[in-house]
Amino acid sequence: MKLALLGYGKMGAIIGTLAEAKGHEIVYKKGSSFEDGVFSEADVAIEFSIPEAAVTNISKCLEAGIPVVSGTTGWLSSYEEMIKKCEDCNGSFIYASNFSIGVNLFFNINAYAAKLMAPWKEYDISVEEIHHTQKKDAPSGTAITIAEEIIENTHKKEWKLDGGANDEISIIAKREGDVKGTHSVYYTSDIDTISIKHEAHTREGFAKGAILAAEWLVGKQGVYTMKDVLGIK
Ligand SMILES: NC(=O)c1ccc[n+]([C@@H]2O[C@H](COP(=O)([O-])OP(=O)(O)OC[C@H]3O[C@@H](n4cnc5c(N)ncnc54)[C@H](OP(=O)(O)O)[C@@H]3O)[C@@H](O)[C@H]2O)c1
Protein backbone atom coordinates (compact mmCIF):
# COMPACT_ATOMS: atom_id res chain seq x y z
CA MET A 1 0.00 0.00 0.00
CA LYS A 2 1.30 3.49 -0.89
CA LEU A 3 0.76 5.90 1.99
CA ALA A 4 0.62 9.70 2.30
CA LEU A 5 1.27 11.08 5.78
CA LEU A 6 -0.29 14.50 6.36
CA GLY A 7 1.25 15.67 9.61
CA TYR A 8 4.66 14.26 10.50
CA GLY A 9 5.03 14.96 14.20
CA LYS A 10 5.05 12.39 17.01
CA MET A 11 2.21 10.35 15.49
CA GLY A 12 3.16 10.73 11.82
CA ALA A 13 6.71 9.52 12.53
CA ILE A 14 5.56 6.39 14.44
CA ILE A 15 2.95 5.60 11.77
CA GLY A 16 5.64 5.89 9.08
CA THR A 17 8.00 3.53 10.91
CA LEU A 18 5.34 0.91 11.70
CA ALA A 19 3.79 1.11 8.20
CA GLU A 20 7.19 0.54 6.56
CA ALA A 21 7.83 -2.39 8.90
CA LYS A 22 4.57 -3.90 7.57
CA GLY A 23 5.77 -3.51 3.98
CA HIS A 24 3.89 -0.31 3.09
CA GLU A 25 5.61 2.51 1.21
CA ILE A 26 5.51 6.16 2.31
CA VAL A 27 5.18 8.14 -0.93
CA TYR A 28 4.41 11.57 0.57
CA LYS A 29 4.96 13.42 3.86
CA LYS A 30 3.73 16.88 4.85
CA GLY A 31 4.44 19.09 7.87
CA SER A 32 3.65 22.75 8.43
CA SER A 33 6.70 23.90 6.45
CA PHE A 34 7.72 20.98 4.24
CA GLU A 35 6.34 18.63 1.59
CA ASP A 36 8.22 15.56 0.44
CA GLY A 37 7.21 13.04 -2.25
CA VAL A 38 4.29 12.76 -4.67
CA PHE A 39 0.85 13.04 -3.04
CA SER A 40 -1.11 11.80 -6.08
CA GLU A 41 0.67 8.41 -5.96
CA ALA A 42 -0.91 7.52 -2.60
CA ASP A 43 -3.50 4.72 -2.27
CA VAL A 44 -4.57 6.13 1.11
CA ALA A 45 -3.68 9.05 3.39
CA ILE A 46 -3.25 9.16 7.17
CA GLU A 47 -3.73 12.60 8.69
CA PHE A 48 -2.40 13.42 12.20
CA SER A 49 -1.69 17.15 12.20
CA ILE A 50 -3.09 20.10 14.15
CA PRO A 51 -6.73 21.21 14.66
CA GLU A 52 -6.31 24.26 12.35
CA ALA A 53 -4.99 22.15 9.43
CA ALA A 54 -7.22 19.06 9.60
CA VAL A 55 -10.14 20.31 7.47
CA THR A 56 -7.83 21.53 4.66
CA ASN A 57 -5.85 18.28 4.73
CA ILE A 58 -8.93 16.02 4.71
CA SER A 59 -10.54 18.10 1.92
CA LYS A 60 -7.37 17.86 -0.16
CA CYS A 61 -7.47 14.04 0.05
CA LEU A 62 -11.19 13.77 -0.72
CA GLU A 63 -10.88 16.13 -3.70
CA ALA A 64 -7.98 14.05 -5.04
CA GLY A 65 -9.97 10.79 -4.65
CA ILE A 66 -7.56 9.49 -1.98
CA PRO A 67 -9.21 7.65 0.95
CA VAL A 68 -8.35 9.43 4.20
CA VAL A 69 -7.95 8.34 7.82
CA SER A 70 -7.84 11.27 10.24
CA GLY A 71 -6.84 11.14 13.89
CA THR A 72 -6.36 14.86 14.48
CA THR A 73 -8.52 16.07 17.35
CA GLY A 74 -9.99 19.50 18.13
CA TRP A 75 -11.67 20.23 14.74
CA LEU A 76 -14.96 18.34 15.18
CA SER A 77 -17.23 21.37 14.79
CA SER A 78 -16.53 20.81 11.04
CA TYR A 79 -17.20 17.03 11.07
CA GLU A 80 -20.62 17.32 9.31
CA GLU A 81 -18.99 19.49 6.63
CA MET A 82 -16.40 16.74 6.00
CA ILE A 83 -19.12 14.06 5.80
CA LYS A 84 -20.89 16.17 3.15
CA LYS A 85 -17.61 16.69 1.31
CA CYS A 86 -16.93 12.94 1.36
CA GLU A 87 -20.40 12.26 -0.08
CA ASP A 88 -20.01 14.96 -2.75
CA CYS A 89 -16.64 13.49 -3.81
CA ASN A 90 -17.84 9.84 -3.60
CA GLY A 91 -14.84 9.46 -1.33
CA SER A 92 -13.94 7.40 1.71
CA PHE A 93 -13.17 8.74 5.15
CA ILE A 94 -12.64 7.55 8.71
CA TYR A 95 -12.20 9.84 11.69
CA ALA A 96 -11.57 8.47 15.18
CA SER A 97 -10.84 10.45 18.31
CA ASN A 98 -8.74 7.44 19.29
CA PHE A 99 -7.45 4.66 17.01
CA SER A 100 -6.21 2.40 19.80
CA ILE A 101 -7.99 -0.96 19.78
CA GLY A 102 -7.99 -0.98 23.59
CA VAL A 103 -9.69 2.43 23.74
CA ASN A 104 -12.33 1.32 21.24
CA LEU A 105 -13.09 -1.68 23.46
CA PHE A 106 -13.11 0.75 26.42
CA PHE A 107 -15.74 2.87 24.60
CA ASN A 108 -18.06 -0.16 24.60
CA ILE A 109 -17.34 -0.91 28.28
CA ASN A 110 -18.10 2.77 29.02
CA ALA A 111 -21.45 2.62 27.16
CA TYR A 112 -22.38 -0.59 29.01
CA ALA A 113 -21.43 0.93 32.39
CA ALA A 114 -23.47 4.05 31.60
CA LYS A 115 -26.58 1.95 30.81
CA LEU A 116 -26.12 -0.01 34.05
CA MET A 117 -25.65 3.16 36.13
CA ALA A 118 -28.45 5.17 34.46
CA PRO A 119 -31.18 4.42 37.07
CA TRP A 120 -28.88 5.28 40.01
CA LYS A 121 -29.06 9.06 39.93
CA GLU A 122 -27.33 9.50 43.30
CA TYR A 123 -24.05 8.91 41.44
CA ASP A 124 -22.36 12.00 40.02
CA ILE A 125 -20.53 11.26 36.74
CA SER A 126 -17.20 12.78 35.75
CA VAL A 127 -14.49 12.05 33.16
CA GLU A 128 -10.80 12.72 33.73
CA GLU A 129 -8.19 12.82 30.95
CA ILE A 130 -4.43 13.21 31.39
CA HIS A 131 -2.07 13.98 28.47
CA HIS A 132 1.43 15.30 27.80
CA THR A 133 2.04 19.02 28.18
CA GLN A 134 2.37 19.65 24.39
CA LYS A 135 -1.21 18.62 23.62
CA LYS A 136 -2.95 21.53 21.91
CA ASP A 137 -6.66 20.82 22.56
CA ALA A 138 -8.59 20.25 25.80
CA PRO A 139 -10.56 18.25 26.61
CA SER A 140 -9.20 15.40 24.52
CA GLY A 141 -11.29 14.07 21.62
CA THR A 142 -11.35 10.72 23.42
CA ALA A 143 -12.81 12.29 26.59
CA ILE A 144 -15.50 13.96 24.46
CA THR A 145 -16.39 10.60 22.82
CA ILE A 146 -16.58 9.00 26.28
CA ALA A 147 -18.82 11.81 27.60
CA GLU A 148 -21.08 11.69 24.54
CA GLU A 149 -21.63 7.93 24.96
CA ILE A 150 -22.56 8.52 28.63
CA ILE A 151 -25.00 11.28 27.57
CA GLU A 152 -26.63 8.86 25.09
CA ASN A 153 -27.27 6.36 27.87
CA THR A 154 -28.07 8.44 30.98
CA HIS A 155 -30.06 11.53 32.13
CA LYS A 156 -26.96 13.73 31.62
CA LYS A 157 -27.56 16.36 28.93
CA GLU A 158 -24.16 17.85 28.18
CA TRP A 159 -20.47 17.78 29.04
CA LYS A 160 -18.49 20.75 30.25
CA LEU A 161 -14.79 21.32 30.96
CA ASP A 162 -14.62 21.68 34.76
CA GLY A 163 -18.44 21.66 34.85
CA GLY A 164 -20.50 20.18 37.62
CA ALA A 165 -24.14 21.27 37.33
CA ASN A 166 -26.72 18.52 37.85
CA ASP A 167 -27.31 17.56 34.22
CA GLU A 168 -23.64 18.05 33.22
CA ILE A 169 -20.74 15.64 33.01
CA SER A 170 -17.66 17.42 34.25
CA ILE A 171 -14.53 16.72 32.19
CA ILE A 172 -11.29 17.36 34.03
CA ALA A 173 -8.27 17.82 31.68
CA LYS A 174 -4.78 17.49 33.20
CA ARG A 175 -1.46 18.06 31.41
CA GLU A 176 1.53 16.22 32.86
CA GLY A 177 4.99 15.27 31.50
CA ASP A 178 4.87 12.88 28.52
CA VAL A 179 1.66 11.04 29.47
CA LYS A 180 0.45 9.24 26.30
CA GLY A 181 -3.23 9.34 27.26
CA THR A 182 -5.11 8.23 30.38
CA HIS A 183 -8.92 8.34 30.55
CA SER A 184 -11.02 7.56 33.61
CA VAL A 185 -14.75 7.65 34.25
CA TYR A 186 -15.93 8.11 37.85
CA TYR A 187 -19.38 7.39 39.29
CA THR A 188 -19.28 9.00 42.74
CA SER A 189 -21.92 8.93 45.49
CA ASP A 190 -21.67 9.81 49.20
CA ILE A 191 -21.19 6.12 49.86
CA ASP A 192 -18.74 4.93 47.21
CA THR A 193 -16.95 5.51 43.91
CA ILE A 194 -16.98 3.22 40.87
CA SER A 195 -14.32 3.94 38.26
CA ILE A 196 -13.16 2.55 34.92
CA LYS A 197 -9.83 3.53 33.37
CA HIS A 198 -7.81 3.16 30.18
CA GLU A 199 -4.10 4.02 30.21
CA ALA A 200 -2.02 4.10 27.02
CA HIS A 201 1.58 3.01 27.66
CA THR A 202 2.92 4.00 24.21
CA ARG A 203 1.73 5.85 21.07
CA GLU A 204 2.12 2.62 19.07
CA GLY A 205 -1.45 1.58 19.86
CA PHE A 206 -2.85 4.68 18.11
CA ALA A 207 -0.49 4.20 15.15
CA LYS A 208 -1.28 0.49 14.70
CA GLY A 209 -5.01 1.21 14.79
CA ALA A 210 -4.66 4.03 12.21
CA ILE A 211 -2.68 1.75 9.85
CA LEU A 212 -5.28 -0.99 10.30
CA ALA A 213 -8.02 1.55 9.46
CA ALA A 214 -6.11 2.67 6.33
CA GLU A 215 -5.68 -0.94 5.14
CA TRP A 216 -9.40 -1.57 5.76
CA LEU A 217 -10.55 1.64 4.03
CA VAL A 218 -8.84 1.08 0.66
CA GLY A 219 -11.42 -0.06 -1.90
CA LYS A 220 -14.41 1.16 0.16
CA GLN A 221 -16.62 4.21 -0.34
CA GLY A 222 -18.35 6.19 2.41
CA VAL A 223 -17.86 7.49 5.94
CA TYR A 224 -16.88 4.90 8.55
CA THR A 225 -15.80 4.67 12.18
CA MET A 226 -13.43 2.41 14.12
CA LYS A 227 -16.46 0.35 15.17
CA ASP A 228 -16.83 -0.61 11.47
CA VAL A 229 -13.11 -1.39 11.17
CA LEU A 230 -13.09 -3.57 14.30
CA GLY A 231 -16.55 -5.07 13.75
CA ILE A 232 -17.76 -3.97 17.21
CA LYS A 233 -21.23 -2.44 17.62
N1 LIG B 1 -6.92 9.71 17.13
C1 LIG B 1 -5.89 9.20 17.81
O1 LIG B 1 -5.78 8.00 18.06
C2 LIG B 1 -4.81 10.15 18.28
C3 LIG B 1 -3.70 9.69 19.01
C4 LIG B 1 -2.69 10.58 19.33
C5 LIG B 1 -2.78 11.91 18.93
N2 LIG B 1 -3.89 12.32 18.24
C6 LIG B 1 -4.01 13.68 17.70
O2 LIG B 1 -3.25 13.73 16.52
C7 LIG B 1 -2.76 15.06 16.31
C8 LIG B 1 -1.25 15.01 16.13
O3 LIG B 1 -0.66 14.53 17.30
P1 LIG B 1 0.93 14.48 17.46
O4 LIG B 1 1.15 13.98 18.83
O5 LIG B 1 1.56 13.81 16.31
O6 LIG B 1 1.23 16.05 17.41
P2 LIG B 1 2.59 16.78 16.98
O7 LIG B 1 3.77 15.95 17.38
O8 LIG B 1 2.48 18.17 17.48
O9 LIG B 1 2.53 16.77 15.38
C9 LIG B 1 1.66 17.58 14.64
C10 LIG B 1 2.28 17.75 13.30
O10 LIG B 1 1.38 18.46 12.44
C11 LIG B 1 2.17 19.22 11.57
N3 LIG B 1 1.42 20.26 10.88
C12 LIG B 1 1.17 21.55 11.25
N4 LIG B 1 0.47 22.17 10.27
C13 LIG B 1 0.30 21.25 9.28
C14 LIG B 1 -0.32 21.29 8.01
N5 LIG B 1 -0.91 22.40 7.56
N6 LIG B 1 -0.33 20.16 7.25
C15 LIG B 1 0.29 19.05 7.69
N7 LIG B 1 0.90 18.96 8.89
C16 LIG B 1 0.91 20.05 9.66
C17 LIG B 1 3.24 19.79 12.48
O11 LIG B 1 4.31 20.15 11.64
P3 LIG B 1 5.54 21.05 12.15
O12 LIG B 1 6.25 20.18 13.12
O13 LIG B 1 6.29 21.30 10.90
O14 LIG B 1 4.91 22.26 12.78
C18 LIG B 1 3.57 18.59 13.36
O15 LIG B 1 4.61 17.81 12.80
C19 LIG B 1 -3.25 15.85 17.51
O16 LIG B 1 -4.46 16.50 17.18
C20 LIG B 1 -3.51 14.79 18.57
O17 LIG B 1 -4.49 15.18 19.51
C21 LIG B 1 -4.88 11.47 17.92
PDBQT file of the ligand as one rigid body, heavy atoms in Angstrom, charges set to zero:
ROOT
HETATM    1  N1  LIG A 301      -6.919   9.715  17.132  1.00  0.00    +0.000 N 
HETATM    2  C1  LIG A 301      -5.890   9.204  17.814  1.00  0.00    +0.000 C 
HETATM    3  O1  LIG A 301      -5.785   7.996  18.060  1.00  0.00    +0.000 OA
HETATM    4  C2  LIG A 301      -4.805  10.154  18.277  1.00  0.00    +0.000 A 
HETATM    5  C3  LIG A 301      -3.702   9.686  19.012  1.00  0.00    +0.000 A 
HETATM    6  C4  LIG A 301      -2.687  10.580  19.327  1.00  0.00    +0.000 A 
HETATM    7  C5  LIG A 301      -2.784  11.908  18.925  1.00  0.00    +0.000 A 
HETATM    8  N2  LIG A 301      -3.887  12.324  18.244  1.00  0.00    +0.000 N 
HETATM    9  C6  LIG A 301      -4.008  13.677  17.705  1.00  0.00    +0.000 C 
HETATM   10  O2  LIG A 301      -3.246  13.732  16.525  1.00  0.00    +0.000 OA
HETATM   11  C7  LIG A 301      -2.756  15.060  16.311  1.00  0.00    +0.000 C 
HETATM   12  C8  LIG A 301      -1.247  15.014  16.132  1.00  0.00    +0.000 C 
HETATM   13  O3  LIG A 301      -0.664  14.526  17.298  1.00  0.00    +0.000 OA
HETATM   14  P1  LIG A 301       0.928  14.477  17.465  1.00  0.00    +0.000 P 
HETATM   15  O4  LIG A 301       1.149  13.978  18.835  1.00  0.00    +0.000 OA
HETATM   16  O5  LIG A 301       1.562  13.809  16.306  1.00  0.00    +0.000 OA
HETATM   17  O6  LIG A 301       1.229  16.050  17.414  1.00  0.00    +0.000 OA
HETATM   18  P2  LIG A 301       2.592  16.779  16.983  1.00  0.00    +0.000 P 
HETATM   19  O7  LIG A 301       3.766  15.953  17.380  1.00  0.00    +0.000 OA
HETATM   20  O8  LIG A 301       2.478  18.172  17.479  1.00  0.00    +0.000 OA
HETATM   21  O9  LIG A 301       2.526  16.774  15.383  1.00  0.00    +0.000 OA
HETATM   22  C9  LIG A 301       1.663  17.584  14.643  1.00  0.00    +0.000 C 
HETATM   23  C10 LIG A 301       2.281  17.754  13.296  1.00  0.00    +0.000 C 
HETATM   24  O10 LIG A 301       1.382  18.456  12.435  1.00  0.00    +0.000 OA
HETATM   25  C11 LIG A 301       2.172  19.225  11.574  1.00  0.00    +0.000 C 
HETATM   26  N3  LIG A 301       1.424  20.257  10.883  1.00  0.00    +0.000 N 
HETATM   27  C12 LIG A 301       1.165  21.546  11.248  1.00  0.00    +0.000 A 
HETATM   28  N4  LIG A 301       0.469  22.174  10.267  1.00  0.00    +0.000 NA
HETATM   29  C13 LIG A 301       0.302  21.252   9.279  1.00  0.00    +0.000 A 
HETATM   30  C14 LIG A 301      -0.318  21.290   8.006  1.00  0.00    +0.000 A 
HETATM   31  N5  LIG A 301      -0.906  22.399   7.556  1.00  0.00    +0.000 N 
HETATM   32  N6  LIG A 301      -0.325  20.157   7.253  1.00  0.00    +0.000 NA
HETATM   33  C15 LIG A 301       0.285  19.047   7.686  1.00  0.00    +0.000 A 
HETATM   34  N7  LIG A 301       0.900  18.960   8.892  1.00  0.00    +0.000 NA
HETATM   35  C16 LIG A 301       0.907  20.046   9.665  1.00  0.00    +0.000 A 
HETATM   36  C17 LIG A 301       3.244  19.789  12.477  1.00  0.00    +0.000 C 
HETATM   37  O11 LIG A 301       4.309  20.151  11.644  1.00  0.00    +0.000 OA
HETATM   38  P3  LIG A 301       5.538  21.046  12.153  1.00  0.00    +0.000 P 
HETATM   39  O12 LIG A 301       6.252  20.181  13.123  1.00  0.00    +0.000 OA
HETATM   40  O13 LIG A 301       6.295  21.299  10.896  1.00  0.00    +0.000 OA
HETATM   41  O14 LIG A 301       4.905  22.261  12.779  1.00  0.00    +0.000 OA
HETATM   42  C18 LIG A 301       3.573  18.587  13.360  1.00  0.00    +0.000 C 
HETATM   43  O15 LIG A 301       4.606  17.811  12.801  1.00  0.00    +0.000 OA
HETATM   44  C19 LIG A 301      -3.253  15.854  17.514  1.00  0.00    +0.000 C 
HETATM   45  O16 LIG A 301      -4.458  16.499  17.176  1.00  0.00    +0.000 OA
HETATM   46  C20 LIG A 301      -3.511  14.790  18.570  1.00  0.00    +0.000 C 
HETATM   47  O17 LIG A 301      -4.491  15.181  19.514  1.00  0.00    +0.000 OA
HETATM   48  C21 LIG A 301      -4.885  11.470  17.923  1.00  0.00    +0.000 A 
ENDROOT
TORSDOF 0
